[in-house]
Amino acid sequence: MEKGNFVDYIRIFARSGKGGAGSSHFARTKFNPQAGPDGGDGGRGGHIILRGNAQMWTLLHLRYYKNVLAENGGRGDKNNCTGADGEDIVIEVPLGTIARDEETGEVEAEVLEDGQEVLWLRGGRGGLGNQNFATATNQAPEYAQPGEDGVEGWKYLELKILADVGLVGFPNAGKSTLLSVLSAAKPKIANYAFTTLTPQLGIVAYRDNKSFCMADLPGIIEGAAEGKGLGHRFLRHIERNSVLLFMIPADSDDHERELEVLINELEEYNPELLNKKMLIAITKSDMLDDELKEEIAATLPDDIPHVFIASYANQGLVELKDMLWRAITED
């Protein structure tokens, strides 16, 4: 996962199929050489459809699939025969994928559920054959409709991780360590900044066979909302987390300042992120005595619940999971 297998952003050229042309044909039989119009309709152009797949976690499979071109509809034929519909293209994507038009930036499709199919680019309608235009005053119309063009353009497919809890903090705040202790995930852990370059997911077991999904996101730095560090690539994954766990190490020089920077970066990127439920975890707290914990707690906001934890020492983790579960399940 750390070696480039995680791809969360793809640019492709997509075109749905053009509708087939209607037929302009007149029936001729042995006993009636002018039996009238019998041109059939053209077939529909192929759609481009997105389908959610819960077993996928990356857009890597689309890296070399740069041109997505659906099949055109078949032409109408004599004897009122309708042309064949163009074959649809179904693209399987991980949950949390959105499709966006490059030129307008408009979100055109969003896939959130396993097996969900979203008609992304609709194929053009087939043209009507000349038999549709026969009237009492025009019994031999020579006109048939051409098929409608498909939809085409450069598009972006963008993945935003779906998780119940997103871990937010500066590099080396202990996010990867916490995820590795609470779940079976094995993120890379080392004592240098930006060890985690891509989101890591883990399932955290809770009481009574319940569980929730936690995402270790790349470390944030001041100026991330302006694109510094991993910038927007990191911040967009936070949009899909229902609960944000801010992680601040106990040995931080200024706990209050660090939290302010984290919250400010979220607000500058998208003010709506501040409407999410928030918790604070002071990590590496096995080095603290009760007096130091009280001093740190006094600098934290009263309206955001906090807990002191030490992942390797297994301190405060049960309390943390209880707090997270309440935040996830509360309306």
VEXDREN-2710 file (C-alpha; in Angstrom, 1 decimal):
% VEXDREN-2710
k/r/px/py/pz
1/MET/0.0/0.0/0.0
2/GLU/2.9/2.3/0.8
3/LYS/4.6/1.5/-2.5
4/GLY/2.2/3.2/-4.9
5/ASN/-0.7/0.7/-4.9
6/PHE/-3.0/3.2/-3.4
7/VAL/-4.4/5.5/-6.2
8/ASP/-7.2/7.9/-5.2
9/TYR/-7.3/10.2/-8.2
10/ILE/-7.6/9.3/-11.9
11/ARG/-8.1/11.5/-15.0
12/ILE/-9.8/9.7/-17.9
13/PHE/-11.5/10.6/-21.2
14/ALA/-15.0/9.1/-21.2
15/ARG/-17.6/9.0/-24.0
16/SER/-21.0/7.3/-24.0
17/GLY/-22.3/5.7/-27.2
18/LYS/-24.1/7.6/-29.9
19/GLY/-27.6/6.5/-30.7
20/GLY/-28.1/4.6/-34.0
21/ALA/-29.8/6.4/-36.9
22/GLY/-33.4/5.5/-37.8
23/SER/-34.1/3.8/-41.1
24/SER/-35.9/5.5/-44.0
25/HIS/-37.2/2.5/-45.8
26/PHE/-40.4/1.5/-47.8
27/ALA/-41.9/-1.9/-47.9
28/ARG/-42.2/-3.6/-51.3
29/THR/-44.1/-6.8/-51.6
30/LYS/-45.0/-8.9/-54.6
31/PHE/-48.6/-7.6/-54.6
32/ASN/-48.0/-4.2/-53.2
33/PRO/-44.8/-2.4/-54.4
34/GLN/-45.8/0.6/-52.3
35/ALA/-46.7/-0.9/-49.0
36/GLY/-45.6/2.2/-47.1
37/PRO/-42.8/3.2/-44.7
38/ASP/-41.3/0.4/-42.5
39/GLY/-38.0/2.0/-41.4
40/GLY/-37.1/0.9/-37.8
41/ASP/-35.7/3.0/-35.0
42/GLY/-32.0/3.2/-34.2
43/GLY/-30.7/1.5/-31.0
44/ARG/-29.6/3.4/-27.9
45/GLY/-26.0/4.2/-27.4
46/GLY/-24.1/2.4/-24.6
47/HIS/-24.2/3.9/-21.1
48/ILE/-21.2/4.3/-18.8
49/ILE/-22.1/3.0/-15.4
50/LEU/-20.3/3.1/-12.1
51/ARG/-20.7/0.2/-9.7
52/GLY/-19.6/0.2/-6.0
53/ASN/-17.4/-2.7/-4.9
54/ALA/-16.7/-3.0/-1.2
55/GLN/-13.7/-5.3/-1.9
56/MET/-11.8/-2.5/-3.7
57/TRP/-9.9/0.2/-1.9
58/THR/-8.0/2.0/-4.7
59/LEU/-8.5/3.3/-8.3
60/LEU/-5.2/1.6/-9.3
61/HIS/-7.0/-0.7/-11.8
62/LEU/-8.0/2.4/-13.9
63/ARG/-4.5/3.9/-14.1
64/TYR/-4.0/2.5/-17.6
65/TYR/-7.6/2.7/-18.7
66/LYS/-7.5/6.3/-19.9
67/ASN/-10.1/6.1/-22.7
68/VAL/-13.6/4.8/-21.7
69/LEU/-15.6/4.6/-25.0
70/ALA/-19.0/3.0/-25.0
71/GLU/-20.4/1.3/-28.0
72/ASN/-22.7/3.1/-30.5
73/GLY/-26.3/2.0/-31.1
74/GLY/-27.1/0.1/-34.3
75/ARG/-29.0/1.5/-37.2
76/GLY/-32.7/0.8/-37.7
77/ASP/-33.6/-1.5/-40.5
78/LYS/-36.5/-2.5/-42.7
79/ASN/-39.5/-4.3/-41.6
80/ASN/-39.7/-2.0/-38.5
81/CYS/-36.6/-3.6/-37.1
82/THR/-35.0/-1.6/-34.2
83/GLY/-31.2/-1.4/-34.2
84/ALA/-29.3/-3.1/-31.4
85/ASP/-28.5/-1.1/-28.3
86/GLY/-24.8/-0.3/-27.7
87/GLU/-23.2/-2.4/-25.0
88/ASP/-22.9/-0.6/-21.7
89/ILE/-19.6/-0.2/-19.9
90/VAL/-19.6/-0.9/-16.2
91/ILE/-16.7/0.5/-14.2
92/GLU/-16.3/-1.0/-10.7
93/VAL/-15.0/1.5/-8.1
94/PRO/-14.3/1.5/-4.4
95/LEU/-17.0/2.9/-2.1
96/GLY/-16.6/6.7/-1.6
97/THR/-15.8/7.4/-5.3
98/ILE/-17.1/10.5/-6.9
99/ALA/-17.0/11.4/-10.6
100/ARG/-16.3/15.0/-11.5
101/ASP/-16.2/16.9/-14.8
102/GLU/-12.8/18.5/-15.5
103/GLU/-14.1/21.6/-17.2
104/THR/-16.9/22.6/-14.8
105/GLY/-15.8/20.8/-11.6
106/GLU/-19.4/19.6/-11.2
107/VAL/-19.9/16.3/-9.3
108/GLU/-21.7/14.0/-11.7
109/ALA/-21.9/10.8/-9.8
110/GLU/-21.2/9.4/-6.3
111/VAL/-20.9/5.8/-5.2
112/LEU/-21.4/5.0/-1.5
113/GLU/-22.9/1.5/-1.3
114/ASP/-21.7/-2.0/-2.3
115/GLY/-23.4/-3.1/-5.5
116/GLN/-24.8/0.4/-6.1
117/GLU/-25.0/1.2/-9.8
118/VAL/-25.0/4.9/-10.9
119/LEU/-25.7/5.8/-14.5
120/TRP/-22.8/8.2/-15.0
121/LEU/-22.9/9.1/-18.7
122/ARG/-26.1/8.3/-20.6
123/GLY/-25.9/6.9/-24.1
124/GLY/-27.6/8.9/-26.9
125/ARG/-31.2/7.9/-27.9
126/GLY/-31.7/6.1/-31.2
127/GLY/-33.3/8.1/-34.0
128/LEU/-36.9/7.3/-35.1
129/GLY/-37.4/5.5/-38.3
130/ASN/-39.6/6.9/-41.1
131/GLN/-42.6/4.7/-40.1
132/ASN/-43.1/7.0/-37.0
133/PHE/-43.7/10.0/-39.2
134/ALA/-46.5/8.6/-41.5
135/THR/-49.7/10.6/-41.3
136/ALA/-52.9/10.8/-43.2
137/THR/-51.6/13.6/-45.3
138/ASN/-48.0/12.3/-45.6
139/GLN/-48.2/8.6/-46.1
140/ALA/-44.7/8.2/-47.5
141/PRO/-42.3/10.2/-45.3
142/GLU/-38.7/10.0/-46.5
143/TYR/-37.4/11.4/-43.3
144/ALA/-35.8/9.5/-40.4
145/GLN/-34.0/10.9/-37.4
146/PRO/-30.3/10.6/-36.8
147/GLY/-29.2/9.2/-33.5
148/GLU/-28.4/11.5/-30.6
149/ASP/-24.7/12.0/-29.7
150/GLY/-23.3/10.5/-26.6
151/VAL/-21.8/12.5/-23.7
152/GLU/-18.0/13.0/-23.8
153/GLY/-15.3/14.9/-22.0
154/TRP/-12.3/14.6/-19.6
155/LYS/-13.4/13.5/-16.2
156/TYR/-11.9/12.9/-12.8
157/LEU/-12.6/9.9/-10.6
158/GLU/-11.7/10.8/-7.0
159/LEU/-11.8/8.5/-4.0
160/LYS/-12.7/9.8/-0.5
161/ILE/-12.1/7.2/2.2
162/LEU/-15.3/6.0/3.9
163/ALA/-14.6/5.4/7.6
164/ASP/-16.4/6.0/10.9
165/VAL/-13.4/7.6/12.6
166/GLY/-10.6/9.6/11.0
167/LEU/-7.3/10.1/12.9
168/VAL/-6.1/13.7/12.5
169/GLY/-2.8/15.0/13.7
170/PHE/0.7/16.2/12.9
171/PRO/3.2/13.7/11.6
172/ASN/4.5/11.4/14.4
173/ALA/1.4/12.0/16.6
174/GLY/1.0/8.3/17.0
175/LYS/-1.9/7.7/14.6
176/SER/-0.3/4.6/12.9
177/THR/0.7/3.2/16.2
178/LEU/-2.9/3.5/17.6
179/LEU/-4.4/1.9/14.4
180/SER/-1.9/-1.0/14.6
181/VAL/-2.8/-1.7/18.3
182/LEU/-6.6/-1.4/17.9
183/SER/-6.9/-3.3/14.6
184/ALA/-5.2/-5.9/12.4
185/ALA/-3.9/-3.2/10.1
186/LYS/-0.1/-3.0/9.7
187/PRO/0.7/0.6/8.7
188/LYS/4.3/1.6/8.4
189/ILE/5.6/3.1/11.7
190/ALA/8.9/5.0/12.0
191/ASN/10.3/8.0/13.8
192/TYR/10.2/10.5/11.0
193/ALA/7.6/12.8/9.4
194/PHE/5.2/11.5/6.7
195/THR/5.8/7.9/7.4
196/THR/2.2/7.4/6.3
197/LEU/1.8/8.6/2.7
198/THR/-1.6/7.0/2.0
199/PRO/-4.7/6.4/4.1
200/GLN/-4.7/3.1/6.0
201/LEU/-8.0/1.4/7.1
202/GLY/-8.5/-0.9/10.1
203/ILE/-11.6/-2.5/11.7
204/VAL/-11.7/-2.0/15.4
205/ALA/-13.4/-4.7/17.4
206/TYR/-15.8/-3.5/20.1
207/ARG/-18.1/-5.1/22.7
208/ASP/-20.8/-7.6/21.7
209/ASN/-19.3/-8.4/18.3
210/LYS/-19.7/-4.8/17.2
211/SER/-17.0/-3.0/15.3
212/PHE/-16.2/0.3/13.5
213/CYS/-13.8/1.4/10.8
214/MET/-10.9/3.7/11.6
215/ALA/-8.7/5.5/9.1
216/ASP/-5.1/6.6/9.7
217/LEU/-4.7/9.6/7.4
218/PRO/-1.4/11.2/6.4
219/GLY/-0.1/13.7/8.8
220/ILE/-1.3/17.3/8.5
221/ILE/1.0/20.3/8.6
222/GLU/0.3/24.1/8.9
223/GLY/-0.7/25.3/5.5
224/ALA/-2.2/22.0/4.3
225/ALA/-5.4/23.7/3.2
226/GLU/-3.2/25.7/0.8
227/GLY/-1.7/22.6/-0.6
228/LYS/1.5/22.3/1.5
229/GLY/2.7/18.9/2.5
230/LEU/0.2/16.4/1.3
231/GLY/-2.4/19.2/1.3
232/HIS/-5.7/18.6/-0.4
233/ARG/-4.9/14.9/-1.1
234/PHE/-5.0/14.4/2.7
235/LEU/-7.9/16.7/3.6
236/ARG/-10.5/15.4/1.1
237/HIS/-10.5/12.0/2.9
238/ILE/-11.6/13.7/6.1
239/GLU/-14.9/14.7/4.5
240/ARG/-16.3/11.2/4.7
241/ASN/-15.4/10.5/8.3
242/SER/-18.3/10.8/10.8
243/VAL/-16.0/11.3/13.8
244/LEU/-12.7/13.1/13.9
245/LEU/-10.1/12.1/16.5
246/PHE/-7.5/14.8/17.0
247/MET/-4.3/13.2/18.2
248/ILE/-1.7/15.4/20.1
249/PRO/1.4/13.8/21.6
250/ALA/2.0/14.4/25.3
251/ASP/5.5/15.8/24.6
252/SER/4.2/18.6/22.3
253/ASP/5.6/22.0/23.1
254/ASP/2.1/23.6/23.0
255/HIS/-0.9/21.4/23.0
256/GLU/-3.4/24.2/22.7
257/ARG/-1.6/25.7/19.7
258/GLU/-1.3/22.3/18.0
259/LEU/-5.0/21.8/18.2
260/GLU/-5.8/25.3/16.9
261/VAL/-3.6/24.7/13.9
262/LEU/-5.4/21.4/13.1
263/ILE/-8.8/22.9/13.5
264/ASN/-7.9/25.9/11.4
265/GLU/-6.6/23.8/8.5
266/LEU/-9.9/21.9/8.4
267/GLU/-11.9/25.2/8.5
268/GLU/-9.9/26.7/5.7
269/TYR/-10.3/23.7/3.5
270/ASN/-14.0/23.2/4.2
271/PRO/-15.8/24.9/7.1
272/GLU/-18.5/22.2/7.1
273/LEU/-15.8/19.8/8.6
274/LEU/-16.2/21.6/11.9
275/ASN/-19.8/20.3/12.1
276/LYS/-18.4/16.8/12.6
277/LYS/-18.1/15.1/16.0
278/MET/-14.7/15.7/17.5
279/LEU/-12.6/14.0/20.2
280/ILE/-9.1/14.6/21.4
281/ALA/-6.6/11.9/22.4
282/ILE/-3.4/12.9/24.1
283/THR/-0.9/10.2/23.0
284/LYS/2.3/8.9/24.6
285/SER/0.8/9.8/28.0
286/ASP/2.4/7.0/29.9
287/MET/5.2/9.6/30.6
288/LEU/2.7/11.9/32.4
289/ASP/1.8/11.9/36.1
290/ASP/-1.6/13.1/37.3
291/GLU/-0.4/16.7/37.8
292/LEU/0.9/17.0/34.2
293/LYS/-2.4/15.5/32.9
294/GLU/-4.4/18.2/34.8
295/GLU/-2.2/20.9/33.4
296/ILE/-2.6/19.7/29.8
297/ALA/-6.4/19.2/30.2
298/ALA/-6.7/22.8/31.4
299/THR/-5.5/24.0/28.0
300/LEU/-8.0/21.9/26.0
301/PRO/-11.5/23.2/25.0
302/ASP/-14.3/22.3/27.3
303/ASP/-16.7/21.4/24.5
304/ILE/-14.5/18.6/23.0
305/PRO/-14.1/15.4/25.0
306/HIS/-10.6/14.3/25.6
307/VAL/-8.8/11.2/26.8
308/PHE/-5.2/10.3/27.7
309/ILE/-3.8/7.2/26.0
310/ALA/-0.6/5.3/25.5
311/SER/-0.9/2.8/22.6
312/TYR/2.0/0.5/23.3
313/ALA/1.4/0.5/27.1
314/ASN/-2.3/-0.2/26.4
315/GLN/-3.4/2.7/28.6
316/GLY/-6.7/4.5/28.1
317/LEU/-7.7/2.5/25.0
318/VAL/-10.8/1.0/26.5
319/GLU/-12.0/4.4/27.5
320/LEU/-11.1/5.7/24.0
321/LYS/-13.1/3.0/22.3
322/ASP/-16.1/3.7/24.5
323/MET/-15.9/7.4/23.6
324/LEU/-15.6/6.7/19.9
325/TRP/-18.5/4.3/19.9
326/ARG/-20.8/6.8/21.7
327/ALA/-19.8/9.5/19.2
328/ILE/-20.5/7.2/16.2
329/THR/-23.9/5.9/17.4
330/GLU/-25.3/9.1/18.9
331/ASP/-27.7/11.0/16.7
END
